[in-house]
């Protein structure tokens, strides 16, 4: 077997060049995974169905008594919903009296304990006794609109945080309820939920887009939608 010649005396490998090559190779290997950071997955639940042969038409927001039109959060919510509505063919009416459909919106946000915040069920509980179970109670939840409220809660600490700072993730949900203005019949309700380590109010337009994806073919049921980040 031929022998590999020994490096000459005084040879020193260029560690900087080898380091740069390693970084470049790692970056190339990670390229396919980078796409995952440019999208989010959301769950969409539809109750009812958009009527067959019905066009989008003109819409107006139907605010609940608790929804102040001048509230900054309400403005942000309706602006995001309006963008998604217009993208699927709806046109804002001059007034509720001239609208074909009324649209109610809802928005809730919460910081929720991770299901892994506590040790595994087979670990002994602190101080003995029955094993601890994951605690996913929301602490610091707020919302505006359909069927949401304001509340606070608590939970046990665990992995990923010190005492008083349990491992948490974000949950936010938006809702759309379409009502026929003339008959006041409820046409279809859409709920869109996003749960992640971080979920921002900047995602609101994307959540509404996900809820209305496929319009007017909105069938009752649950579906998972992947949304590309801008």
N, C-alpha and C positions, 0 to 999 in steps of 0.2 A: 504494500500500500504506500503510495507516495506520501512523503512527509510535507507538512505545511511549513514553509520557511518561517523562522522566528523573526519577530520584528527587529529592526535595526536598533543598535544601542542608542539610548536617549530618546526612543520613540515615546510620545505621550499622546493618548487619544484626545481628540478635540471634543471635550465633554459638552461644550456649549452647542456644537453642531449636532451631537447625538441627542441632546435635550430638545433642541428645536425639532428634530426629526420625530422624536417620540410624541411631542405635543401635536405636530401635524397629523401623525398617524391616528392619534386618539380622536382628534377633531373629525377626521374623515369617518372613523368608525361610528361616531355619534351622530352624524348627519341625518340618517333615517329617523332617529328618535327626536330630533329637533322639531319635526313637524308636530309632535304631540303637544309641544308648548304653544302652538299657534291655534289651538282649537279647544273648545270645552264641550262636554257632554251634558245634556239636560234631559229631564224626564217630562213628558207632556201628557196630561190627562185631559180627555175631551168628554164632556157630558152632553148628550144630545148630538145633533148633526145639523150642519148648515142645510137649509131646504134646497132640494133639487131645483134647478133652473132659475134660482133667485140670483140676481146680480148684486154686486156689493152695494151700490147706491150711495146715498148721502148719510153721514153719521154725525152725531153730536154726543158729547160726553154727558152722562147722567150721574151727577154727583150725589152722594149720600149726605145727610145732614152733617156728618162728622168731617166731610171733606171740604175744606175751605179752598175756594178757587185761587186765593192768593197765597196759599201755603207753598213754600219753595219745593217741598217734597212732592206735593200734588202737581205742581207745574212740571217738575222733572219727570214724573210718572206719565203724565198725559202727553208730554212732548215725545217721549220714547214710544208710547203706544201709537201716536199719530203717524210717526215715521213708518212703522210696520203696517198700519192700516192703509196708508197711501200706496205702499209698495205692492199691495195685492188688489188695488183698484178702488178703494173707498175714497170718497171726497168729503171734506169737511163742509157741513151745512152752515148757512148763515146764522141759524138759530135752531133750537130744539124742535120748534114747531114745524120747521121745513125739512127735518131729517126723516129718512126712511127707517133707520135703526138708531137706537140709543145704546151707548156702550158704557158699561160700568167697569171701573178698573180697581184692582187691589194690589197691594204690595206688602209683603212681610219679610222681615230680616231677623236672623237670630245667630248668636254664637252658641254652638252646641258642643257638648263634650264628646270627644272621640270614643267610639266603642272600645278602644284599646287603652283608655285612660287608666283603667284598673288592672291589676295583675290577672293572670289567667285564672279561670274558675277553680282550678285544682290547687292554687296557692292558698295557704292558710290566711284567714282574715287577720287584720291588725288586732292584736290582743287576743287572738283565738276565736273560736266559734265558727259559724258558717262561712264559707268562702264568699268573697266579694264578687258582685256582678257588675259588668260595665254599666255606667250611668250616663245616659245621653240626654239628660234634662237640659233644656235651653236655659242659659242665664244671660240676660240682656236681650230680650226679644221685643221688637217694635214693629208696627205695621199701620197701614192706612188702607181703607177700602173694604172690599167684600169679605165679611167673616173673619177679620183679623183684629188683633187687639194689642195691648201693651202689657208686658209682664216681666217679672224677674224671677230667677230661681237660683239653685245652687247645685253643687256636685262635689264629688270627691276628687282629690288630686290623684296623680299617678305618673305613668311614663310621660316623658316629654315636658314636664313642668314641675316646679317646686310646689310646696304646699301653698294653697291659695291660688295657684296658677295652673289649673289642669290643662292637659292637651286638648285643644279645641279645633273645630273647623267651622266654616261659615255656611249658612244656609239662607237662601233667599228664594222667594216665590212670588210670581206675578200672576194675576188673574184677569181674564176678560169675560164679561157677560154681555151677550148681544140680546137686545129686546126689540121686538117689533113696535115701533112708536104708535101706530094706529090701534093695534089690538092689545098692546102691552104683553103679548105672549113672549115668554123666554125662548129664544131660538137655540142658542148653544153657549156653553160655558167652557172656558179653556183655562187650565192651570199649568204653569210651567215652573219647575223647581230645579235649582242648581245647588249642589252641595260640593264643596271643595275646601281645601286648606285656606284658600282666599277667594272670595267672591265680592266683586265690586259693584257699586251702583252704576258704574260705566257700562256694565253688561246689560242694562235694562233694554236697550233697543234690540240686542241680540236675543234676549229671552222672548220678547214679543215676536220677533221674526221666526223663532223656532216654533212658537205656538201656532202661528198662522201659516207655517210651511205646508205646501200642498193645497192651500185654499183655491177653490171652494170645496175641495174634497176633504171635508173635516168629518171623520167618522168617530163615533163613540169608542172609547178605549184608551189604552196607554201605549205610548211609543217613546223610544229613545232617539233623540236627535243630536247630531254632532254639528256644532256651529263653529265656523272659522272666525278667528279673531282678526280685527282689522290690522 
